[in-house]
Amino acid sequence: MGILTPKGNLSVSQQNLVQYCAPGNCSDQIRFTVLNCILLVHDKFVFANNATIQYVNDTITTRCAKQDQDLIIASGPPKNSGIKVNQKTYVSVVSALLVFLAIFNM
C-alpha cells in the first residue's frame, strides 16, 4: 500500500486512505520521516518525475484531509520557467535513504 518510490511516484486507492492516513501510519512516516530526511540532505531536491518535496507533502496532506479520491502522484506540478536542478545524482541518495528507512523500519 502506498510506497513513495525514488522516482517520486505514489499511489493509494481511496478505500485504503483511512488506514494510510491514520495518525502514525504511512502518510505520517513519509511526510515526517522520509521527506524531512531528504530535505535535510538536499533542500532543493526534485524527484525524477519533477515532483518537489513540497508538492508531495501537500498532495498527501490534501488527499488525507479530503479522502474523496485516490492519492496518486505520477508527476510533479506543472512546470514554470526556470533552471532545472540536475537530480540524477541525488536519486541514488534518496534510494539509499528509502532502503535504510525500510530496513530499520523507521
N, CA and C of each residue as an Amber inpcrd file, in Angstrom:
protein
   318
   0.8380000  -1.1860000   0.0000000   0.0000000   0.0000000   0.0000000
   0.8830000   1.2490000   0.0000000   0.7490000   2.1070000  -0.9460000
   1.2990000   3.4420000  -0.9920000   2.7540000   3.6240000  -0.6150000
   3.6410000   3.1760000  -1.4610000   5.0680000   3.3660000  -1.2070000
   5.5730000   4.4780000  -2.1200000   6.2400000   5.4530000  -1.5550000
   6.8550000   6.5230000  -2.3340000   8.1230000   5.9710000  -2.9660000
   8.1610000   5.9750000  -4.2890000   9.3180000   5.4330000  -4.9980000
  10.4010000   6.4980000  -5.1510000  11.6300000   6.0840000  -5.4340000
  12.6940000   7.0630000  -5.6790000  12.3880000   7.9820000  -6.8610000
  11.5230000   7.5450000  -7.7700000  11.1320000   8.3990000  -8.8930000
  10.1010000   9.4400000  -8.4720000   9.5240000   9.2890000  -7.2820000
   8.5390000  10.2440000  -6.7850000   7.1070000   9.7970000  -6.9690000
   6.9070000   8.5700000  -7.4340000   5.5520000   8.0680000  -7.6610000
   4.9590000   7.5180000  -6.3680000   3.6630000   7.7310000  -6.2250000
   2.9310000   7.2460000  -5.0570000   1.4960000   7.0000000  -5.4850000
   0.9170000   5.8810000  -5.0620000  -0.4700000   5.5700000  -5.4160000
  -1.1440000   4.8460000  -4.2590000  -2.2490000   5.4250000  -3.7800000
  -3.0480000   4.8100000  -2.7210000  -4.5070000   4.9340000  -3.1480000
  -5.2150000   3.8250000  -3.1610000  -6.6240000   3.8650000  -3.5580000
  -7.4610000   4.5360000  -2.4710000  -8.6030000   5.0630000  -2.8850000
  -9.4740000   5.7690000  -1.9490000  -9.8920000   4.8680000  -0.7870000
 -10.1610000   3.5910000  -1.0650000 -10.5950000   2.7010000   0.0090000
  -9.4910000   2.4130000   1.0280000  -8.2350000   2.6550000   0.6710000
  -7.1310000   2.4430000   1.6160000  -6.6900000   3.7200000   2.3280000
  -7.2820000   4.8470000   1.9690000  -6.8370000   6.1240000   2.5530000
  -7.0690000   6.2200000   4.0580000  -8.1460000   5.6800000   4.5660000
  -8.4150000   5.7710000   6.0060000  -7.2640000   5.1620000   6.7960000
  -6.8610000   3.9560000   6.4180000  -5.7500000   3.2920000   7.1070000
  -4.4260000   3.9910000   6.8080000  -4.2080000   4.3620000   5.5490000
  -2.9610000   5.0140000   5.1340000  -2.7570000   6.3400000   5.8650000
  -3.8380000   7.0860000   6.0500000  -3.7610000   8.4310000   6.6240000
  -3.9410000   8.4700000   8.1460000  -4.1910000   7.3400000   8.7690000
  -4.3630000   7.3170000  10.2260000  -3.0920000   7.8350000  10.9010000
  -3.2410000   8.5680000  12.0050000  -2.0700000   9.1090000  12.7020000
  -1.0320000   8.0280000  13.0030000   0.2040000   8.3140000  12.6490000
   1.3050000   7.3940000  12.8950000   1.5110000   6.3570000  11.8020000
   0.6060000   6.3000000  10.8380000   0.7410000   5.3150000   9.7650000
   1.5650000   5.8690000   8.6120000   1.4120000   5.2670000   7.4670000
   2.2650000   5.5380000   6.2990000   2.3850000   7.0070000   5.9240000
   1.2640000   7.7160000   5.8720000   1.3370000   9.1210000   5.4460000
   2.2300000   9.9260000   6.3830000   2.1230000   9.7030000   7.6720000
   2.9810000  10.4090000   8.6350000   4.4360000  10.0070000   8.4620000
   4.6950000   8.7160000   8.2450000   6.0730000   8.2550000   8.0670000
   6.7110000   8.8900000   6.8370000   5.9620000   8.9490000   5.7460000
   6.5070000   9.5600000   4.5270000   6.7210000  11.0560000   4.7360000
   5.7130000  11.7420000   5.2580000   5.8020000  13.1990000   5.3820000
   6.8300000  13.6310000   6.4290000   6.8250000  12.9930000   7.5830000
   7.6610000  13.4730000   8.6860000   9.0190000  12.7950000   8.7960000
   9.1850000  11.6490000   8.1630000  10.4680000  10.9570000   8.2340000
  11.2010000  11.0030000   6.9060000  10.6100000  10.4090000   5.8770000
  11.2930000  10.2970000   4.5870000  11.5050000  11.6790000   3.9580000
  10.4250000  12.4500000   3.8030000  10.5580000  13.7550000   3.1460000
  11.4380000  14.7070000   3.9570000  11.3200000  14.6570000   5.2670000
  12.1570000  15.5040000   6.1150000  13.6270000  15.1210000   5.9800000
  13.9110000  13.8350000   5.9130000  15.2840000  13.3530000   5.7530000
  15.8690000  13.8360000   4.4220000  15.0860000  13.6990000   3.3420000
  15.5450000  14.1690000   2.0330000  15.7940000  15.6690000   2.0790000
  14.8900000  16.4020000   2.7030000  15.0110000  17.8630000   2.8010000
  16.2760000  18.2700000   3.5540000  16.6280000  17.5100000   4.5800000
  17.8400000  17.8120000   5.3420000  19.1020000  17.5700000   4.5230000
  19.0460000  16.5980000   3.6110000  20.1970000  16.2750000   2.7690000
  20.3200000  17.2530000   1.6100000  19.1870000  17.5740000   0.9920000
  19.2020000  18.4450000  -0.1970000  17.8920000  19.2240000  -0.2480000
  17.9130000  20.4790000   0.1670000  16.6850000  21.2550000   0.3110000
  16.0020000  21.6420000  -0.9990000  16.6650000  21.4920000  -2.1250000
  16.0420000  21.8090000  -3.4110000  15.8370000  20.5440000  -4.2500000
  15.7240000  19.4090000  -3.5670000  15.5800000  18.1270000  -4.2580000
  14.3070000  18.0900000  -5.0970000  14.4240000  17.5060000  -6.2890000
  13.2870000  17.2670000  -7.1750000  13.3490000  15.8000000  -7.6030000
  12.2390000  15.0810000  -7.4200000  12.1830000  13.6830000  -7.8320000
  12.2900000  13.5790000  -9.3460000  12.5520000  12.3810000  -9.8350000
  12.7000000  12.1460000 -11.2740000  11.4390000  12.5250000 -12.0520000
  10.2720000  12.4760000 -11.4070000   9.0170000  12.8440000 -12.0810000
   8.7070000  14.3420000 -11.9520000   9.6960000  15.1190000 -11.5040000
   9.6060000  16.5780000 -11.3130000   8.7620000  17.0050000 -10.1150000
   8.4120000  16.0920000  -9.2400000   7.6910000  16.4390000  -8.0190000
   8.6820000  16.9400000  -6.9730000   8.3500000  18.0410000  -6.3490000
   9.1920000  18.5830000  -5.2800000   8.7650000  17.9790000  -3.9400000
   9.5850000  18.1640000  -2.9370000   9.2490000  17.7140000  -1.5800000
   7.9380000  18.3800000  -1.1480000   7.8240000  19.6800000  -1.3910000
   6.6200000  20.4300000  -1.0140000   5.3820000  19.8890000  -1.7250000
   5.5170000  19.5980000  -3.0240000   4.3860000  19.0850000  -3.7930000
   3.9200000  17.7240000  -3.2590000   4.8490000  16.8310000  -2.9850000
   4.4970000  15.5120000  -2.4500000   3.8270000  15.6710000  -1.0880000
   4.4000000  16.4940000  -0.2280000   3.8420000  16.7260000   1.1010000
   2.4330000  17.3170000   1.0150000   2.2670000  18.3330000   0.1790000
   0.9550000  18.9760000   0.0330000  -0.0880000  18.0260000  -0.5320000
   0.3060000  17.2140000  -1.5060000  -0.6280000  16.2660000  -2.1130000
  -1.0820000  15.2250000  -1.0960000  -0.1480000  14.6870000  -0.3210000
  -0.5100000  13.7100000   0.7160000  -1.4300000  14.3560000   1.7420000
  -1.0850000  15.5510000   2.1910000  -1.8900000  16.2580000   3.1920000
  -3.3110000  16.5070000   2.6860000  -3.4320000  16.9810000   1.4520000
  -4.7470000  17.2820000   0.8770000  -5.5920000  16.0310000   0.7040000
  -5.0040000  14.9840000   0.1330000  -5.7690000  13.7460000  -0.0930000
  -6.1800000  13.1110000   1.2270000  -5.3170000  13.1650000   2.2340000
  -5.6650000  12.5980000   3.5370000  -6.7610000  13.4110000   4.2210000
  -6.7600000  14.7110000   4.0320000  -7.7890000  15.5570000   4.6400000
  -9.1510000  15.3220000   3.9890000  -9.1780000  15.2190000   2.6730000
 -10.4440000  15.0760000   1.9490000 -10.9060000  13.6290000   1.8260000
  -9.9970000  12.7230000   1.5340000 -10.2790000  11.3020000   1.3350000
 -11.4360000  11.0710000   0.3730000 -11.5260000  11.9260000  -0.6690000
 -12.6210000  11.8240000  -1.6300000 -12.2050000  11.1980000  -2.9610000
 -10.9060000  10.9270000  -3.1120000 -10.4230000  10.2850000  -4.3330000
  -9.0700000   9.6540000  -4.0620000  -8.5870000   8.8490000  -5.0160000
  -7.2930000   8.1900000  -4.8700000  -6.1780000   9.2050000  -4.6970000
  -5.1560000   8.8230000  -3.9520000  -3.9540000   9.6360000  -3.8060000
  -2.9640000   9.1200000  -4.8420000  -2.7140000   9.9180000  -5.8570000
  -1.7970000   9.4990000  -6.9120000  -0.8210000  10.6320000  -7.2130000
   0.4550000  10.3000000  -7.1510000   1.4950000  11.2320000  -7.5730000
   2.2810000  10.5110000  -8.6530000   2.0970000  10.9540000  -9.8860000
   2.8040000  10.3610000 -11.0180000   3.7210000  11.3690000 -11.6730000
   3.4830000  12.6310000 -11.3640000   4.3380000  13.6980000 -11.8780000
   4.2120000  14.8880000 -10.9470000   5.1300000  15.8010000 -11.0950000
   5.1170000  16.9880000 -10.2630000   4.1160000  18.0120000 -10.7630000
   4.1060000  19.1810000 -10.1520000   3.2080000  20.2450000 -10.5790000
   3.5840000  20.7290000 -11.9740000   2.6800000  21.4410000 -12.6380000
   3.0270000  21.9940000 -13.9490000   4.3030000  22.8230000 -13.8560000
   5.1300000  22.7030000 -14.8750000   6.4200000  23.4030000 -14.8640000
   6.2410000  24.8950000 -15.0980000   7.0760000  25.6540000 -14.4170000
   7.1750000  27.0750000 -14.7080000   8.5690000  27.3170000 -15.2740000
   8.8120000  28.4940000 -15.7440000  10.1330000  28.7680000 -16.3060000
  11.1650000  28.8140000 -15.1900000  12.3520000  28.4220000 -15.4960000
  13.4200000  28.4220000 -14.5080000  14.4390000  27.3640000 -14.8420000
  15.4690000  27.2760000 -14.0280000  16.5410000  26.3230000 -14.2520000
  16.1920000  25.0220000 -13.5470000  16.2770000  23.9090000 -14.2740000
  16.0100000  22.6010000 -13.6960000  17.2600000  22.0980000 -12.9840000
  17.0850000  21.6610000 -11.7500000  18.1950000  21.1190000 -10.9780000
  18.4530000  19.6960000 -11.4490000  19.6990000  19.3660000 -11.6690000
  20.0400000  18.0160000 -12.1060000  19.8890000  17.0670000 -10.9310000
  18.8190000  16.2790000 -10.9560000  18.5280000  15.4210000  -9.8230000
  19.0670000  14.0160000  -9.9530000  19.6770000  13.6760000 -11.0820000
  20.1440000  12.2950000 -11.2740000  21.1510000  11.8800000 -10.2080000
  21.9950000  12.7810000  -9.7940000  22.9970000  12.4260000  -8.7910000
  22.3600000  12.1890000  -7.4250000  21.1490000  12.6930000  -7.2270000
  20.5140000  12.5540000  -5.9280000  19.5590000  11.3730000  -5.8500000
  19.1940000  10.7820000  -6.9830000  18.2870000   9.6500000  -6.9680000
  18.8920000   8.4990000  -6.1790000  20.1980000   8.2540000  -6.3300000
  20.8290000   7.1740000  -5.5840000  20.8570000   7.4790000  -4.0910000
  20.9960000   8.7370000  -3.7180000  20.9730000   9.1200000  -2.3040000
  19.5960000   8.8460000  -1.7220000  18.5570000   9.2420000  -2.4450000
  17.1940000   9.0180000  -1.9700000  16.8920000   7.5310000  -1.9140000
  17.3260000   6.7910000  -2.9170000  17.1220000   5.3410000  -2.9150000
  17.7630000   4.7250000  -1.6830000  18.9640000   5.1370000  -1.3950000
  19.6630000   4.6140000  -0.2210000  18.9240000   4.9700000   1.0700000
  18.4240000   6.1990000   1.1550000  17.6670000   6.6130000   2.3450000
  16.3830000   5.8020000   2.4930000  15.6730000   5.5800000   1.3980000
  14.4320000   4.8180000   1.4500000  14.7090000   3.3700000   1.8700000
  15.7760000   2.7800000   1.3360000  16.1390000   1.4130000   1.7160000
  16.5260000   1.3670000   3.1880000  17.3090000   2.3190000   3.6390000
  17.7180000   2.3940000   5.0420000  16.4950000   2.4600000   5.9540000
  15.5540000   3.3610000   5.6100000  14.3580000   3.5060000   6.4240000
  13.5020000   2.2420000   6.4100000  13.4350000   1.5860000   5.2570000
  12.6520000   0.3580000   5.1710000  13.2930000  -0.7670000   5.9850000
  14.6120000  -0.8640000   5.9260000  15.3130000  -1.9300000   6.6630000
  15.1820000  -1.7440000   8.1630000  15.3700000  -0.5250000   8.6100000
  15.3520000  -0.2690000  10.0390000  13.9730000   0.1560000  10.5360000
  12.9720000   0.1050000   9.6300000  11.5760000   0.3520000   9.9660000
  11.3910000   1.6240000  10.7690000  11.9830000   2.6970000  10.2790000
  11.8980000   3.9840000  10.9730000  10.6040000   4.5910000  10.6360000
